[in-house]
Amino acid sequence: MKKRANKPLIAILFILIIPVIVYGVFELNSLTADERELEKIYQRQLESVLFSINQSVQDKVSDITTMMDRDLGVVTDEEWLNELSIYNFFWGLYLKDATDASDQLYTLSQYEGRGLKQVADSIYSQNESVFDRLLQYKEAGDFMKIEKSDKQFFNKGKELDFFFFVLGSGESAKFGIYFFDAVLMIEQYLVPKFQEIARDDFILTCRRISDGYIVYSTVENIFGSYESEPIDLLPKYEIGIDRAGGTVREAVDRRKTQSMIALGLLMVVMIIGIILVFRSIQQEMKLAQKKADFVSNVSHEIRTPLALINMFAETLLMDRVRTEEKKKEYYGIITKEVSRLTNMVNRILSFSKIEASKRTYDKRVVDLNKVIEEVFNTYSYHLENNGFKHAINLHSESLHVEADHEALIEVLVNLLDNGMKYSQDEKDLVIASGLKNDMAFVSVTDHGMGIPKNQLDKLFEKFYRVPTGDVHDTKGSGLGLTIVQHIMDAHQGKVEVTSTVGKGSTFKLFFPLHKNENA
């Protein structure tokens, strides 16, 4: 029955969880698609930035070579050198006549005597094929092509860069090698370009590939991964670019992490909610089952005494009882069953008030011993008629507690009634009182069937009855101990239960002593 009831609940659990899982998968796929699209956009931005920077270098080199081509043979060597020296990165210009192989080196006075001529001759001899190709371009369409060089070149400890080109054409054509300080060129012409491009959107760096020397960076501390690419005409240097807030992948990963955390929290909250609902439904189902059992038990308990009362009353009414002794017996049975019905109705009414939070208590200072004696004397006749041995052991001194007199009687009667119902062969009840840890207590001990340890914590649940042995053959509503617990809570007291299966149980009720009692 329970497994069958759990199946729809499990189905509901899966129905609620599956949309969350589907949403999670969809979100992850969406993030992956967004990441690919953003990477494409980022790659296009990178290509655009690199193109702009390369174009700036191309334009500057083109300005230099165009100026030299324009002034070749027109201005004096001194004027030409003055034009070349306006660039602080200029180091030297080597020209070799394409026809008679005569050569000439233009350099600033501070760089003379550094052996640049011999180096230039060596470079020329190693790259004659390059110059032949550049001359063909020049003569074919008057197109001045620049040929870069990525070879390391040091002059007196200073690393220089150079590029090849051809000036003029025909018999006046000259092969040229332009020597310059690439670091100074970058600082003079590319740094403003970097600042213009970067703004607050990008981080741009320029470094020398050979040793990692940072020529320039838009930020002081460089860390993380950068997209990089060599500069076309400065192949020994590369441009690094990154988003100001990190790479696209890092941004997408952050968003993915945030979404996963949010999704995880959502799933945890939903699962917790579903579990709570699941448990609540289970508890409600258990409570509904207990209520159904309660109605069944109470109906049975009410029908039995009513049937007995009706039967014996009809017998007496029809004057079928011949002896006075029998009449007294029948009257006794009717009285007993009426008392039983009264107790049952009172218990149900008491529980009803508790459930509606309408139960009130008239607390006064009472002597717990006297209340115990009152109940014992009233209940003795009932115990004797049911074949019970009974005894009372009271504390030697008065035990004054602040309590509702009728509520105290009710809890004691409930415990005695339970002791009677759950005693089988050995019918023996003992009521005792005493002091423990500055609290007064009353205990009821029986020698009945006992309670398993794993059931002790459920005893005080409403409608609960221990499902062991022949308990369900014993009449009861499952409300007695619930009422006892509520009354004890209302009196700031507590209940202790010790029990051994087959040997009996002891219920001990603790009440705070009245303040004057403690003094």
C-alpha positions as CSV (number, residue, x, y, z in Angstrom):
1,M,0.0,0.0,0.0
2,K,2.8,2.4,1.0
3,K,4.9,1.6,-2.1
4,R,1.8,2.1,-4.3
5,A,1.2,5.5,-2.7
6,N,4.8,6.5,-3.2
7,K,4.8,5.9,-6.9
8,P,2.8,9.1,-7.9
9,L,4.9,11.1,-5.5
10,I,8.1,9.9,-7.2
11,A,6.5,10.6,-10.6
12,I,5.8,14.2,-9.5
13,L,9.4,14.5,-8.2
14,F,10.7,13.6,-11.7
15,I,8.2,15.8,-13.5
16,L,9.4,18.8,-11.5
17,I,13.1,18.0,-11.8
18,I,13.2,17.2,-15.5
19,P,12.3,20.8,-16.6
20,V,15.2,22.2,-14.5
21,I,17.6,19.7,-16.0
22,V,16.4,20.5,-19.5
23,Y,16.7,24.3,-18.8
24,G,20.3,23.7,-17.5
25,V,21.3,21.8,-20.7
26,F,19.7,24.5,-22.8
27,E,21.5,27.3,-20.9
28,L,24.9,25.5,-21.3
29,N,24.3,25.0,-25.0
30,S,23.3,28.7,-25.3
31,L,26.5,29.8,-23.5
32,T,28.6,27.6,-25.8
33,A,27.0,29.2,-28.8
34,D,27.4,32.7,-27.4
35,E,31.1,31.9,-26.7
36,R,31.7,30.8,-30.3
37,E,30.0,34.0,-31.6
38,L,31.8,36.3,-29.2
39,E,35.1,34.6,-30.1
40,K,34.4,35.3,-33.8
41,I,33.7,39.0,-33.0
42,Y,36.7,39.2,-30.8
43,Q,38.9,37.6,-33.5
44,R,37.6,40.2,-36.0
45,Q,38.4,43.0,-33.6
46,L,41.9,41.6,-33.1
47,E,42.4,41.4,-36.9
48,S,41.1,44.9,-37.3
49,V,43.4,46.3,-34.6
50,L,46.5,44.4,-36.0
51,F,45.7,45.6,-39.5
52,S,45.4,49.2,-38.3
53,I,48.8,48.9,-36.5
54,N,50.5,47.2,-39.4
55,Q,49.1,49.8,-41.7
56,S,50.6,52.6,-39.6
57,V,54.1,50.9,-39.9
58,Q,53.6,50.5,-43.6
59,D,52.6,54.1,-44.0
60,K,55.6,55.4,-42.1
61,V,58.0,53.2,-44.0
62,S,56.3,54.2,-47.3
63,D,56.7,57.9,-46.3
64,I,60.4,57.4,-45.8
65,T,61.1,55.4,-49.0
66,T,58.9,57.8,-51.0
67,M,60.8,60.8,-49.7
68,M,64.1,59.1,-50.6
69,D,62.9,58.1,-54.1
70,R,61.6,61.6,-54.7
71,D,64.8,63.3,-53.7
72,L,67.3,60.8,-55.2
73,G,69.7,62.9,-57.4
74,V,67.7,66.1,-56.8
75,V,69.0,67.2,-53.4
76,T,72.5,67.2,-52.0
77,D,73.8,64.5,-49.8
78,E,73.7,66.9,-46.8
79,E,70.2,67.9,-47.5
80,W,69.2,64.3,-47.9
81,L,70.8,63.4,-44.6
82,N,69.1,66.2,-42.9
83,E,65.7,64.9,-44.1
84,L,66.6,61.4,-42.9
85,S,67.7,62.6,-39.5
86,I,64.3,64.1,-38.6
87,Y,63.4,60.5,-37.5
88,N,65.0,59.8,-34.2
89,F,65.1,56.1,-35.0
90,F,67.2,56.5,-38.2
91,W,70.7,54.8,-37.9
92,G,72.0,54.5,-41.4
93,L,71.2,54.2,-45.1
94,Y,73.3,52.0,-47.4
95,L,72.9,52.5,-51.2
96,K,74.4,50.4,-54.0
97,D,74.3,51.4,-57.6
98,A,72.5,48.7,-59.6
99,T,74.6,49.3,-62.7
100,D,78.2,49.9,-61.6
101,A,78.0,48.4,-58.1
102,S,79.3,51.6,-56.5
103,D,78.0,52.0,-52.9
104,Q,77.6,54.8,-50.3
105,L,76.7,54.9,-46.6
106,Y,74.7,57.8,-45.1
107,T,74.8,57.9,-41.3
108,L,74.8,60.5,-38.6
109,S,78.1,61.7,-37.2
110,Q,77.6,60.0,-33.9
111,Y,77.3,56.6,-35.6
112,E,80.3,56.9,-37.9
113,G,83.2,54.5,-37.3
114,R,81.0,51.7,-36.0
115,G,81.8,49.4,-39.0
116,L,78.3,49.7,-40.4
117,K,79.7,49.8,-44.0
118,Q,81.3,46.3,-43.8
119,V,78.1,44.9,-42.2
120,A,76.0,46.5,-45.0
121,D,78.3,45.0,-47.7
122,S,77.9,41.5,-46.1
123,I,74.1,41.9,-45.9
124,Y,73.9,43.0,-49.5
125,S,76.0,40.0,-50.8
126,Q,73.8,37.6,-48.9
127,N,70.6,39.1,-50.3
128,E,71.4,39.9,-54.0
129,S,68.5,37.7,-55.1
130,V,66.1,39.8,-52.9
131,F,67.3,43.0,-54.6
132,D,66.9,41.5,-58.1
133,R,63.3,40.6,-57.3
134,L,62.6,44.1,-55.9
135,L,64.1,45.7,-59.0
136,Q,61.8,43.6,-61.2
137,Y,58.8,45.0,-59.2
138,K,60.1,48.5,-59.6
139,E,60.7,48.3,-63.4
140,A,57.5,46.3,-64.1
141,G,55.0,48.8,-62.6
142,D,57.0,51.5,-60.8
143,F,56.0,49.8,-57.6
144,M,58.3,50.2,-54.7
145,K,58.1,47.0,-52.6
146,I,59.6,46.8,-49.1
147,E,61.2,43.6,-48.1
148,K,61.5,43.0,-44.3
149,S,64.2,41.1,-42.5
150,D,63.8,39.1,-39.3
151,K,67.5,38.4,-38.7
152,Q,69.1,39.5,-35.5
153,F,71.7,42.3,-36.1
154,F,73.8,43.9,-33.5
155,N,76.1,46.9,-34.1
156,K,78.5,47.6,-31.3
157,G,76.1,46.0,-28.8
158,K,73.0,47.8,-30.2
159,E,70.3,45.7,-31.8
160,L,69.2,47.2,-35.1
161,D,66.5,46.4,-37.6
162,F,66.7,46.9,-41.4
163,F,64.6,46.5,-44.6
164,F,65.4,46.3,-48.3
165,F,64.1,48.5,-51.1
166,V,65.0,49.9,-54.6
167,L,65.2,53.6,-55.4
168,G,64.9,55.0,-58.9
169,S,64.8,52.8,-62.1
170,G,66.8,52.0,-65.2
171,E,70.4,53.1,-65.1
172,S,69.8,55.3,-62.0
173,A,68.4,52.4,-59.9
174,K,69.9,51.9,-56.5
175,F,69.6,49.1,-54.0
176,G,68.9,50.3,-50.5
177,I,69.2,49.0,-46.9
178,Y,67.7,51.2,-44.2
179,F,69.0,50.6,-40.7
180,F,67.0,51.9,-37.8
181,D,66.2,51.4,-34.1
182,A,62.8,49.6,-34.1
183,V,62.2,50.3,-30.4
184,L,62.5,54.1,-31.0
185,M,60.2,53.8,-34.1
186,I,57.6,52.0,-32.0
187,E,57.8,54.5,-29.2
188,Q,57.6,57.5,-31.6
189,Y,54.9,56.3,-34.0
190,L,53.0,53.3,-32.6
191,V,52.5,54.3,-29.0
192,P,50.0,57.1,-29.9
193,K,48.3,54.6,-32.1
194,F,48.1,52.1,-29.2
195,Q,46.6,54.7,-26.9
196,E,44.1,55.7,-29.5
197,I,42.9,52.1,-30.1
198,A,43.0,50.8,-26.6
199,R,41.1,53.4,-24.6
200,D,39.1,51.5,-21.9
201,D,38.2,48.6,-24.1
202,F,41.6,46.8,-24.9
203,I,44.9,46.1,-23.4
204,L,47.7,46.5,-26.0
205,T,51.3,45.5,-25.6
206,C,54.3,45.4,-27.9
207,R,57.3,43.2,-27.1
208,R,60.5,41.9,-28.7
209,I,60.0,38.2,-29.5
210,S,63.6,37.2,-28.9
211,D,63.9,38.1,-25.3
212,G,60.4,39.1,-24.3
213,Y,61.4,42.8,-23.7
214,I,58.2,44.9,-23.3
215,V,58.6,48.0,-25.5
216,Y,55.2,49.4,-24.5
217,S,52.0,48.4,-22.7
218,T,48.8,50.2,-22.0
219,V,48.9,48.7,-18.5
220,E,51.6,48.4,-15.9
221,N,51.2,44.8,-14.8
222,I,50.9,42.3,-17.6
223,F,49.4,39.0,-16.8
224,G,47.1,36.4,-18.3
225,S,46.9,35.2,-21.9
226,Y,47.0,37.5,-24.9
227,E,46.2,37.1,-28.5
228,S,49.4,38.1,-30.3
229,E,50.8,38.5,-33.9
230,P,54.1,39.8,-35.3
231,I,54.2,43.2,-36.9
232,D,54.5,42.8,-40.7
233,L,57.5,45.1,-41.3
234,L,58.9,44.6,-37.8
235,P,58.8,40.7,-37.6
236,K,61.0,40.6,-34.5
237,Y,58.3,42.4,-32.6
238,E,54.7,41.3,-31.8
239,I,51.5,43.0,-30.8
240,G,49.5,41.5,-27.9
241,I,45.9,42.3,-27.4
242,D,43.4,41.5,-24.8
243,R,40.0,42.7,-23.5
244,A,40.2,45.1,-20.6
245,G,38.0,42.7,-18.6
246,G,39.9,39.6,-19.7
247,T,39.6,37.4,-22.7
248,V,36.2,36.5,-24.2
249,R,36.7,32.9,-23.0
250,E,37.3,34.2,-19.5
251,A,34.2,36.4,-19.7
252,V,32.1,33.5,-21.0
253,D,33.6,31.2,-18.4
254,R,32.7,33.7,-15.7
255,R,29.1,33.9,-17.0
256,K,29.0,30.1,-17.3
257,T,30.2,29.7,-13.7
258,Q,27.6,32.3,-12.5
259,S,24.9,30.6,-14.5
260,M,25.9,27.2,-13.2
261,I,26.0,28.4,-9.6
262,A,22.6,30.0,-10.0
263,L,21.2,27.0,-11.8
264,G,22.8,24.7,-9.1
265,L,21.2,26.8,-6.3
266,L,17.9,26.8,-8.1
267,M,18.0,23.0,-8.5
268,V,19.1,22.6,-4.8
269,V,16.2,24.9,-3.7
270,M,13.8,23.0,-5.9
271,I,15.0,19.6,-4.8
272,I,14.8,20.7,-1.1
273,G,11.3,22.1,-1.8
274,I,10.2,19.0,-3.5
275,I,11.7,16.8,-0.7
276,L,9.9,18.9,1.9
277,V,6.6,18.7,-0.1
278,F,7.2,15.0,-0.6
279,R,7.8,14.5,3.2
280,S,4.8,16.7,4.0
281,I,2.6,14.7,1.7
282,Q,3.9,11.5,3.2
283,Q,3.2,12.8,6.7
284,E,-0.2,14.0,5.7
285,M,-0.9,10.6,4.2
286,K,0.3,8.9,7.4
287,L,-1.8,11.3,9.5
288,A,-4.8,10.6,7.2
289,Q,-4.3,6.9,7.7
290,K,-4.0,7.4,11.5
291,K,-7.2,9.4,11.5
292,A,-8.9,6.7,9.5
293,D,-7.7,4.1,12.0
294,F,-8.8,6.4,14.9
295,V,-12.3,6.7,13.5
296,S,-12.4,2.9,13.0
297,N,-11.1,2.3,16.5
298,V,-13.4,4.8,18.2
299,S,-16.4,3.6,16.2
300,H,-15.6,0.1,17.3
301,E,-15.1,1.2,20.9
302,I,-18.3,3.2,20.9
303,R,-20.4,0.4,19.3
304,T,-19.2,-2.2,21.8
305,P,-20.3,-0.4,25.0
306,L,-23.4,0.9,23.4
307,A,-24.3,-2.6,22.3
308,L,-23.7,-3.9,25.8
309,I,-25.7,-1.1,27.4
310,N,-28.5,-1.6,24.9
311,M,-28.6,-5.4,25.4
312,F,-28.6,-5.3,29.2
313,A,-31.0,-2.4,29.4
314,E,-33.5,-4.2,27.1
315,T,-33.1,-7.4,29.2
316,L,-33.9,-5.4,32.4
317,L,-36.7,-3.5,30.7
318,M,-38.4,-6.7,29.5
319,D,-38.1,-8.0,33.1
320,R,-36.3,-11.1,32.1
321,V,-33.9,-11.0,35.1
322,R,-35.3,-13.1,37.9
323,T,-32.8,-12.5,40.7
324,E,-31.6,-9.3,42.4
325,E,-28.1,-10.5,42.2
326,K,-28.3,-10.7,38.4
327,K,-29.9,-7.3,38.2
328,K,-27.1,-5.7,40.2
329,E,-24.6,-7.4,37.9
330,Y,-26.3,-6.0,34.8
331,Y,-26.5,-2.6,36.4
332,G,-22.8,-2.8,37.2
333,I,-22.0,-3.6,33.6
334,I,-24.2,-0.8,32.3
335,T,-22.5,1.7,34.7
336,K,-19.0,0.4,33.7
337,E,-19.7,0.8,30.0
338,V,-21.3,4.3,30.6
339,S,-18.1,5.3,32.5
340,R,-16.0,3.9,29.7
341,L,-18.0,5.9,27.1
342,T,-17.8,9.0,29.2
343,N,-14.0,8.7,29.5
344,M,-13.7,8.2,25.8
345,V,-15.9,11.2,25.0
346,N,-14.0,13.4,27.5
347,R,-10.7,12.3,25.9
348,I,-11.9,13.2,22.4
349,L,-13.2,16.5,23.6
350,S,-10.0,17.2,25.4
351,F,-8.0,16.4,22.3
352,S,-10.3,18.6,20.2
353,K,-9.7,21.6,22.5
354,I,-5.9,21.0,22.3
355,E,-6.0,20.9,18.5
356,A,-8.0,24.1,18.4
357,S,-5.7,25.7,21.0
358,K,-8.7,26.3,23.2
359,R,-7.6,24.1,26.2
360,T,-7.0,26.3,29.2
361,Y,-5.7,25.4,32.6
362,D,-6.5,26.8,36.1
363,K,-3.2,26.4,37.7
364,R,-3.0,26.5,41.5
365,V,-0.6,25.3,44.1
366,V,-1.5,21.6,44.8
367,D,0.1,18.8,46.7
368,L,1.0,16.2,44.1
369,N,0.8,13.4,46.8
370,K,-2.8,14.3,47.6
371,V,-3.8,14.2,43.9
372,I,-2.1,10.8,43.5
373,E,-4.0,9.5,46.6
374,E,-7.3,10.8,45.2
375,V,-6.8,9.1,41.8
376,F,-5.6,5.9,43.5
377,N,-8.6,5.7,45.8
378,T,-11.0,6.4,43.0
379,Y,-9.4,4.0,40.6
380,S,-8.8,1.2,43.1
381,Y,-12.2,-0.3,42.7
382,H,-11.8,-0.4,38.9
383,L,-8.4,-2.0,39.2
384,E,-9.6,-4.7,41.6
385,N,-12.6,-5.5,39.4
386,N,-10.1,-6.2,36.6
387,G,-7.9,-8.4,38.7
388,F,-5.0,-6.0,39.2
389,K,-2.7,-5.8,42.1
390,H,-1.9,-2.2,42.9
391,A,0.3,-0.3,45.2
392,I,1.2,3.3,46.0
393,N,4.6,4.6,47.2
394,L,4.5,8.3,48.1
395,H,7.4,10.6,48.9
396,S,7.6,11.3,52.7
397,E,7.2,15.0,52.3
398,S,4.5,17.1,50.5
399,L,5.3,17.9,46.9
400,H,3.8,21.3,46.0
401,V,3.5,22.1,42.3
402,E,1.6,24.7,40.4
403,A,-0.8,22.8,38.3
404,D,-4.4,22.4,37.1
405,H,-6.0,19.8,39.4
406,E,-8.2,18.3,36.8
407,A,-5.4,18.1,34.3
408,L,-3.2,16.2,36.8
409,I,-6.1,13.7,37.4
410,E,-6.4,13.3,33.6
411,V,-2.8,12.5,33.0
412,L,-2.7,9.9,35.8
413,V,-5.9,8.3,34.7
414,N,-4.5,8.1,31.1
415,L,-1.4,6.4,32.4
416,L,-3.3,3.9,34.6
417,D,-5.7,3.2,31.8
418,N,-2.8,2.4,29.4
419,G,-1.1,0.2,32.1
420,M,-4.3,-1.8,32.4
421,K,-4.9,-2.1,28.7
422,Y,-1.4,-3.3,27.9
423,S,-0.9,-5.7,30.8
424,Q,-1.5,-9.4,29.9
425,D,-0.6,-12.2,32.3
426,E,1.0,-10.3,35.1
427,K,-1.4,-7.6,36.3
428,D,0.4,-5.4,38.6
429,L,0.5,-1.5,38.8
430,V,2.5,0.7,41.1
431,I,2.1,4.5,41.5
432,A,5.0,6.3,43.1
433,S,6.1,9.9,43.7
434,G,9.4,11.5,44.6
435,L,12.0,14.3,44.0
436,K,14.8,14.4,41.4
437,N,16.9,17.3,40.4
438,D,14.6,19.8,42.2
439,M,11.6,18.5,40.3
440,A,8.7,16.5,41.7
441,F,7.7,13.4,39.8
442,V,4.9,10.8,39.7
443,S,5.5,7.4,38.1
444,V,3.2,4.6,36.9
445,T,4.9,1.2,36.5
446,D,3.2,-1.8,34.9
447,H,4.4,-5.4,34.1
448,G,2.8,-5.5,30.6
449,M,4.1,-6.3,27.1
450,G,6.5,-3.3,27.0
451,I,7.5,-1.0,24.1
452,P,10.3,-1.6,21.6
453,K,13.1,1.1,21.8
454,N,12.6,2.1,18.2
455,Q,9.0,3.1,19.0
456,L,9.6,5.2,22.1
457,D,10.0,8.5,20.3
458,K,6.7,8.0,18.4
459,L,4.6,7.3,21.5
460,F,3.3,10.8,21.9
461,E,2.3,11.3,18.2
462,K,-1.4,11.8,17.8
463,F,-3.3,8.6,16.8
464,Y,-0.1,6.6,17.1
465,R,-0.3,3.0,18.5
466,V,2.6,0.7,18.7
467,P,2.4,-1.9,15.9
468,T,3.8,-4.9,17.9
469,G,2.3,-8.1,19.1
470,D,-1.4,-7.9,19.9
471,V,-1.5,-4.2,20.5
472,H,-4.0,-3.6,17.7
473,D,-6.3,-6.1,19.4
474,T,-6.3,-3.8,22.4
475,K,-8.9,-1.1,22.4
476,G,-7.8,2.5,22.3
477,S,-7.9,5.7,20.3
478,G,-4.2,6.6,20.3
479,L,-4.9,10.0,21.9
480,G,-4.1,9.3,25.6
481,L,-0.3,9.9,25.5
482,T,-0.7,12.8,23.1
483,I,-3.0,14.5,25.7
484,V,-0.5,13.6,28.4
485,Q,2.4,15.3,26.5
486,H,0.4,18.4,25.8
487,I,-0.6,18.8,29.5
488,M,3.0,18.3,30.6
489,D,4.2,20.9,28.1
490,A,1.6,23.3,29.4
491,H,3.0,22.8,32.9
492,Q,6.6,23.2,31.8
493,G,7.1,19.5,32.7
494,K,8.5,16.5,30.9
495,V,7.9,12.8,30.4
496,E,10.4,10.0,30.7
497,V,9.7,6.5,29.5
498,T,11.7,3.4,30.2
499,S,10.5,0.1,28.9
500,T,11.6,-3.5,28.3
501,V,9.7,-5.7,25.8
502,G,7.9,-8.5,27.7
503,K,8.7,-7.0,31.1
504,G,6.7,-3.8,31.3
505,S,7.1,0.0,31.2
506,T,7.5,3.0,33.6
507,F,6.1,6.4,32.7
508,K,7.5,9.2,34.9
509,L,6.0,12.7,34.9
510,F,8.2,15.6,36.1
511,F,6.8,18.9,37.4
512,P,8.7,22.0,38.5
513,L,8.4,22.5,42.3
514,H,6.5,25.6,43.4
515,K,8.9,28.4,44.2
516,N,8.1,28.4,47.9
517,E,8.9,24.7,47.9
518,N,12.4,25.4,46.6
519,A,13.0,28.1,49.2
